[in-house]
Each structure stands twice: as C-alpha cells, then as structure tokens.
C-alpha cells in the first residue's frame, strides 16, 4: 500500500497493490492495522474452503460470494435448523456463534435459575 496524499484531518489517500484507491486514517496505517484495501482478507477467505466445517453452532453449507466487492459470505446452518448467510470473517474469528437461538436458550436458563432461588 502506498500513501499518495495526507490531508489536515489525518486522512490518507492510498493506493493498494491491487490498484484500488481508498481514503484511510493515517494512524491505522502507521500502527500497521491496515495493510490493504480489503482485497487481501477477501482472497484469504475465498482460498479457505470452509464447506462442511463447524464453527460453534454453525455448519457451512455453501459459498455465497462477495457482497459489495469486499465481504465474503457463506450459507450456514445452525444446530437449530435455521439457515443464514454469515460473513467468513465472523466465522474464522469466532464473532458469530449461532443464529441467535443460543442467546435465547441461555437467557431462558438464567432466568429460570433466578426464579428457582
């Protein structure tokens, strides 16, 4: 990634190795938090074949593709049977554990424990 210009508000116009120009926060670049326009993460997710793998309550059923040219989505089925598209980043980084059914189940169990006291 190459910085082309920096403005007074600490925003940098950069060009990625893939040719995409993007405006980013200078501090994120300097601290090494941003290394590409997002193309590297998307390539990594596409190269990972997640089909059939389990991530918490999700089982990956099929690859949906990129949405908005950046985020990669996978069709996943929760243990409760619900199917939803889930970002590959969320699966690989343990950010999505279920369709929401686990939250509801845990909430009901903790409420019942309080009532039983």
Secondary structure, 3 states (H helix, E strand, C coil): CEEEEECCCCEEEEECCCCCEEEEEHHHHHCCCCCCCCHHHHHHHHHCCCCCCEECCEEEEEEEEEECCCEEEEEEEECCCCEEEEEHHHHHCCCCCCCCHHHHHHHHHHHHHHHHC
